Amino acid sequence: MKRKPRQQILYEIALGGISAAMALLLVWLSVVVRYGTIGFYVAACLALLVPLSQKYYFASISAYVVSSLLAFAIVGDILAISGYVVYFAPMCIASAIMLEKKVKWFISVPVKVVFIAGAIAFLYYVAGTIMISPELTFKVPFWAVELVGIVALMAIDFLMAYVYEVLKKKVSTALRKRLKTENVEEDEEEESPFDCDENSVFDHDKVKENEEVNATESTPEVKADDNKDDDEDFFK
C-alpha cells in the first residue's frame, strides 16, 4: 500500500478538525435557534464535504462522528439532533462518495429514496420530529410527511451535489496554490550562495590542467628558438 506524504496527512488532519468544529457549531445553533433547523443541517453537511472534496474519506467520516458525539455531549439529547445524525450527515457523505465513484443514477436514486423514506419514518415515529416545527409533528399525517419529505429532500440532495462540485474546485485551487507557495519557499531555503556546482569545479580543473599541458609543450619550442638565435650570433 502506498504511504501518504507527510504534507498530505497534515492537510487531511487539519481539514477534518476544521470540518468537525464547524459542523458542531452549526448543529448546536440548530438547537438554540428555534427555526431554520434544516438550513443549519445543510450548512453543517457542507462543512463535512470539505475534506471529502479532496478524497479524504476518513477525515470526513471522522468529522461526522466527532461532531455528532460532541453535539450530543453539549445538547444532552440525541433526539434533538437526530435529523443531523440519522439523515443529513450520512446522506451527504454517501451522496458525495457516489459522485466520486461515479455510481449510475439508476442505482443511486433508488438507494437514496429508500434511505430517505426510512429516515423520515424513524424521525416521525421515534424521534418525534419532522425538522420543521415541533408543533406540526403529529398534526400532519405520516403519508403526507413521507411524500413531501422525499420530494423535498431529493431536491436538496441534487442541490448539494451541485454545491459539492463547486466546493471541490474551490478547495482544490486553494490547496494547489498553498502547496506551490510552500514548495517555492522550501526551494529558496535549500539554495545557498556558498553552494558550488561539481561540474563547474571539474571544468575549472580541466581548463587549468590544459593550460599546464600547453605550457609544458610550448617550452621545448621556446628553448629551441633560443638556441637557434645563439648559434646565429656565434657565426656572426
C-alpha positions in Angstrom: 0.0 0.0 0.0 1.4 3.4 -1.0 2.2 5.6 2.0 0.7 9.1 2.0 3.1 12.0 2.0 3.5 13.8 5.4 2.2 17.0 4.0 -1.0 15.3 2.7 -1.6 13.7 6.2 -1.2 17.1 7.9 -3.8 18.7 5.4 -6.2 15.8 6.0 -6.0 16.1 9.8 -6.4 19.9 9.6 -9.4 19.8 7.2 -11.0 17.1 9.4 -10.6 19.1 12.5 -11.9 22.3 10.9 -14.9 20.5 9.5 -15.8 18.9 12.8 -15.6 22.2 14.6 -17.8 24.0 12.0 -20.3 21.2 11.9 -20.5 21.1 15.7 -21.2 24.9 15.9 -23.9 24.7 13.2 -25.6 21.7 14.8 -25.6 23.5 18.2 -27.1 26.5 16.6 -29.9 24.4 15.1 -30.9 23.5 18.7 -30.5 27.0 20.0 -32.3 28.8 17.2 -36.0 27.8 17.1 -36.4 27.8 13.3 -34.0 27.1 10.5 -33.0 23.6 11.6 -32.8 22.2 8.1 -30.7 25.2 6.9 -28.2 24.6 9.8 -28.0 20.9 9.0 -27.3 21.6 5.3 -24.5 24.1 6.3 -23.1 21.5 8.7 -23.0 19.0 5.9 -21.2 21.4 3.6 -18.5 21.6 6.3 -18.2 17.8 6.2 -17.8 17.9 2.5 -14.6 20.0 2.6 -12.2 17.1 3.4 -14.2 14.7 1.2 -13.8 17.0 -1.8 -10.1 16.1 -1.7 -11.0 12.4 -1.3 -10.1 12.4 2.4 -12.9 9.9 3.2 -11.6 9.0 6.7 -11.3 12.7 7.7 -14.8 13.4 6.6 -16.4 10.4 8.3 -14.3 11.1 11.5 -15.6 14.7 11.5 -19.1 13.4 11.3 -18.6 11.0 14.2 -16.8 13.6 16.4 -19.3 16.4 15.7 -22.2 14.1 16.5 -20.7 12.9 19.8 -19.7 16.4 20.9 -23.1 17.8 19.9 -24.8 15.0 22.0 -22.5 15.8 24.9 -23.3 19.5 24.7 -27.0 19.3 24.0 -27.7 16.3 26.2 -30.5 14.9 24.0 -29.7 12.8 20.9 -33.2 13.1 19.6 -32.8 16.9 19.4 -30.1 16.4 16.8 -31.4 13.2 15.3 -32.1 14.9 11.9 -28.3 15.6 11.5 -27.1 12.3 13.0 -29.6 10.0 11.3 -30.2 11.6 7.9 -28.4 14.7 6.8 -24.8 13.9 7.6 -24.8 10.2 6.4 -26.8 11.1 3.3 -24.5 13.9 2.4 -21.3 11.8 2.8 -22.9 8.9 0.9 -24.0 11.1 -2.0 -20.6 12.7 -2.3 -18.9 9.2 -2.3 -21.3 8.1 -5.0 -20.3 11.1 -7.1 -16.7 10.4 -6.6 -17.1 6.7 -7.5 -19.4 7.7 -10.5 -22.3 5.5 -9.5 -25.0 5.4 -12.1 -28.2 7.4 -11.4 -30.5 4.4 -11.8 -28.6 2.9 -8.8 -28.0 5.9 -6.7 -31.5 7.4 -6.9 -33.5 4.4 -5.7 -31.0 3.8 -2.9 -31.4 7.5 -1.8 -35.3 7.3 -2.0 -35.3 4.1 0.2 -32.9 5.7 2.7 -35.0 8.9 2.8 -38.2 7.0 3.4 -36.6 5.0 6.3 -35.0 8.1 7.8 -38.4 10.0 7.7 -40.2 7.1 9.3 -37.6 7.0 12.1 -37.7 10.7 12.7 -41.5 10.8 12.7 -42.3 7.8 14.9 -39.1 7.5 17.1 -37.6 11.0 17.3 -41.0 12.7 17.1 -39.8 15.5 14.8 -40.0 16.4 11.1 -37.2 19.1 11.4 -39.6 22.0 10.5 -41.6 22.8 13.6 -42.3 20.7 16.7 -46.0 21.8 16.6 -46.5 20.2 13.2 -45.1 16.8 14.1 -48.3 14.9 14.8 -50.7 17.3 13.1 -49.7 16.2 9.6 -50.4 12.6 8.6 -47.4 10.4 8.0 -48.1 9.7 4.4 -48.1 13.4 3.6 -44.8 13.8 5.5 -43.3 10.9 3.7 -44.4 12.1 0.2 -43.5 15.7 0.7 -40.3 14.8 2.5 -39.0 12.5 -0.2 -39.5 15.1 -2.9 -38.1 18.0 -0.8 -35.0 16.0 0.4 -34.3 14.7 -3.1 -34.3 18.3 -4.3 -31.9 19.3 -1.5 -29.7 16.3 -2.5 -29.4 17.4 -6.1 -28.6 21.0 -4.9 -26.0 19.6 -2.6 -24.4 17.7 -5.4 -24.1 20.9 -7.5 -22.6 22.8 -4.5 -20.2 19.9 -3.9 -18.8 20.2 -7.4 -18.2 23.9 -6.9 -16.7 23.4 -3.5 -14.4 20.8 -4.8 -12.9 23.1 -7.4 -12.5 26.0 -4.9 -10.8 23.8 -2.3 -8.6 22.2 -4.9 -7.5 25.6 -6.2 -6.8 26.9 -2.7 -4.7 23.8 -1.8 -2.8 23.9 -5.1 -1.8 27.5 -4.5 -0.8 26.7 -1.0 1.3 23.7 -2.0 3.0 25.8 -4.8 3.9 28.6 -2.3 5.3 26.1 0.2 7.4 24.4 -2.4 8.8 27.7 -3.6 9.8 28.6 0.0 11.4 25.2 0.5 13.5 25.7 -2.7 14.6 29.1 -1.6 15.7 27.8 1.8 17.7 25.0 0.2 19.6 27.4 -2.1 22.9 28.8 -0.6 25.3 31.4 -2.0 28.2 29.2 -0.9 26.9 26.2 -2.9 29.4 25.1 -5.6 28.5 23.2 -8.7 30.6 20.0 -9.1 30.5 20.3 -12.9 31.9 23.9 -12.6 34.7 22.7 -10.4 35.5 19.9 -12.8 35.5 22.2 -15.8 37.8 24.7 -13.9 40.2 21.9 -13.0 40.2 20.7 -16.6 40.9 24.1 -18.0 43.8 24.6 -15.5 45.2 21.2 -16.5 45.0 22.0 -20.2 46.8 25.3 -19.6 49.6 23.5 -17.8 49.9 20.9 -20.6 50.1 23.6 -23.2 52.7 25.5 -21.2 54.8 22.3 -20.9 54.5 21.5 -24.6 55.5 25.0 -25.7 58.6 25.1 -23.5 60.9 23.0 -25.8 60.0 25.1 -28.8 60.9 28.2 -27.0 64.2 26.7 -25.9 64.9 25.5 -29.5 64.3 29.0 -30.7 66.7 30.5 -28.2 69.4 28.0 -29.1 69.0 28.9 -32.8 69.4 32.6 -32.0 72.6 31.9 -30.1 74.1 29.9 -33.0 73.5 32.7 -35.4 75.1 35.2 -33.1 78.2 32.9 -32.8 78.8 32.6 -36.6 78.4 36.4 -37.0 
